[in-house]
Amino acid sequence: MQGVLAYRVLIRPRETDGLFVATFPDIPDLLCEGDDPDRVRMDASSKLGAALRAFLSSGKQLPPASAGDGDMISVPHDVLAKLAVVAAFAASDLPTSDLARRMGLPEGEVRKILDPKQETDIGMLAAALGAIGEQLSEQADDA
């Protein structure tokens, strides 16, 4: 997974209480709200990352990002790196034990790296990709 992944977000004031609401057309169940549009946008980025990790952990495919009205919110770099590791490992024929040996880590630690629900340091994610034979793109590594 190279480059930047981004999803459309629509941030609109709600008429009933004046709060701003962010919705993602490609992820209908995801919404954020708050009293400041900039803060809602930051919160939307964080919640987008959590939603995408949840898709992976439940075995679902990531929804495709569509074009249209709205601003684009980039997937946070650490989540993009996690998505890359999970995808690269799934595409490889490596057993977890072999990846652990290549990384010089206990297998339990490698399982945490591969678990979409577990937050992982981006340096560790880069090391896992390297052990699989892939690398982070510069865009994902600049975080």
C-alpha positions in Angstrom: 0.0 0.0 0.0 1.8 3.1 -1.2 0.9 6.7 -1.1 -1.8 8.5 0.8 -5.3 7.1 1.3 -8.0 9.8 1.8 -11.8 9.8 2.2 -14.3 12.5 1.6 -15.8 14.3 4.6 -18.7 16.7 4.7 -18.7 19.1 7.6 -21.9 21.0 8.0 -23.6 23.0 10.8 -26.6 21.2 12.3 -29.6 23.5 12.4 -31.0 22.2 15.7 -28.1 23.0 18.0 -25.5 24.8 15.9 -22.9 22.0 16.3 -20.8 21.0 13.3 -21.3 17.4 12.1 -18.8 15.5 9.9 -20.0 12.6 7.8 -18.2 10.3 5.5 -20.2 9.4 2.4 -18.0 6.2 1.9 -18.4 5.2 5.6 -22.0 5.9 6.5 -21.8 4.8 10.1 -18.9 7.2 10.9 -19.7 10.7 12.1 -18.2 13.3 14.4 -19.6 16.4 16.0 -18.4 19.5 17.9 -18.7 23.2 18.2 -15.7 24.1 16.0 -15.3 22.9 12.4 -11.5 22.7 12.7 -11.7 20.6 15.8 -14.3 18.4 14.2 -12.0 17.9 11.2 -9.1 16.8 13.5 -11.5 14.4 15.4 -12.7 13.1 12.0 -9.2 12.1 11.0 -8.6 10.2 14.2 -12.0 8.5 14.0 -11.4 7.6 10.4 -8.3 5.8 11.4 -10.1 3.9 14.1 -12.9 3.0 11.7 -10.5 1.6 9.1 -8.7 -0.5 11.7 -12.1 -1.8 12.8 -12.9 -2.8 9.2 -9.7 -4.8 9.0 -10.1 -6.5 12.4 -13.6 -7.6 11.5 -12.3 -9.1 8.2 -14.1 -6.6 6.0 -12.6 -4.9 2.9 -11.9 -1.2 3.2 -14.5 0.8 1.5 -13.3 2.4 -1.7 -12.8 6.2 -1.5 -15.1 8.0 -4.0 -14.9 11.4 -5.6 -17.4 14.2 -5.1 -18.3 17.1 -2.9 -16.5 17.6 0.4 -13.0 17.9 1.7 -10.6 15.0 1.7 -9.3 13.6 5.0 -6.1 11.6 4.8 -5.8 8.4 6.8 -3.4 9.1 9.6 0.2 7.9 8.8 0.3 5.4 11.6 -2.9 3.8 10.4 -1.8 3.9 6.8 1.4 2.0 7.8 -0.7 -0.5 9.8 -2.9 -1.1 6.8 0.2 -1.6 4.7 1.7 -4.2 7.1 -1.6 -6.1 7.4 -2.1 -6.2 3.6 1.5 -7.1 2.9 1.5 -9.9 5.4 -1.8 -11.3 4.1 -0.4 -11.3 0.6 2.8 -13.1 1.7 3.2 -16.8 2.3 5.0 -16.1 5.6 3.8 -17.8 8.8 3.8 -15.5 11.8 6.7 -17.6 13.3 8.9 -16.8 10.3 8.1 -13.1 10.4 9.0 -13.2 14.2 12.3 -14.8 13.4 13.1 -12.3 10.7 12.3 -9.4 13.0 14.1 -11.0 16.0 10.9 -10.7 18.1 8.8 -13.1 20.1 5.8 -14.4 18.0 3.4 -12.7 20.5 4.9 -9.3 19.7 4.5 -9.9 16.0 0.9 -10.9 16.5 0.3 -7.5 18.1 2.0 -5.8 15.2 -0.4 -7.7 12.8 -3.5 -7.0 14.9 -5.4 -4.0 13.4 -6.8 -3.2 16.8 -3.3 -2.7 18.4 -1.6 0.6 17.9 2.0 0.1 16.9 4.9 2.5 16.6 5.5 3.5 13.0 9.2 2.4 13.2 8.1 -1.1 14.2 5.6 -1.2 11.3 8.4 -0.1 8.9 10.6 -3.0 10.3 7.7 -5.5 9.8 7.3 -4.3 6.2 11.0 -4.7 5.6 11.0 -8.2 7.0 8.1 -9.0 4.6 10.1 -7.5 1.7 8.1 -4.3 1.4 8.8 -0.7 2.5 6.8 2.3 3.6 6.4 5.0 1.0 8.0 8.3 1.9 4.6 9.9 2.4 3.6 7.4 5.1 7.0 7.5 6.7 7.1 11.3 7.1 4.7 11.3 10.1 
